[in-house]
Amino acid sequence: MRVRSIPPPGEPRIVAVAEYKLRHQPASLRNYSRLVRRPTHIVLHCTDGCEGTTKDTDVATMFQDPHLAKKRSCGYVVDTDSATCCVADHHIAYHCGVQGNMRGIGIELCGRAAQTRAEWLDALSLPMLCIAARLVADKCLEWNIEPRICTASGLVSGERGITTHAWVSEAWKETNHYDPGLHFPLVSFVRAVAEAVELAGTPT
């Protein structure tokens, strides 16, 4: 996955929201492990499905199906106006192979890996990324995860941080996914997370 470091002039800015609606819709017990772990990474995914409202609960409902042909789940699903928690952080969701599952909190973003950068920053996706930035910042603070990009080589060497399913696939070769896609605005997203983490630590 390429990392673009300088956003184009005038591009919409991702800023973590102050608050957002968080639902709890637990996945089926067949679709995750209740083994207790301490996460060291945030793993960003995309659903490769529709954008908009109610899409987080649509995906969460799928994870509640105990008869899925392939057992799968994630920690959170985020859409245009809310987020849904499907698996508690200290449990192991099934989202990106054994190594990635053990280490990472999976965050599913409602969108497609084929989206352009402009589409990731349009009127549907930008609010979702602002909600996700707050959620990820909160998880970084809660689990002492560095709000920085962690590439495939960083994963293998034991760095902590924010990564993608694409890099987890490259690091451990247990899956072949490339989401959230080549044009996902990762640097801008992680910058918004880091700013939110920094502000949370600033005395008022």
Summary of the structure (lengths in Angstrom):
residues: 204
radius of gyration: 15.5
end to end distance: 38.4
largest distance: 50.3
contacts: 698
relative contact order: 0.22
helix: 35%
strand: 16%
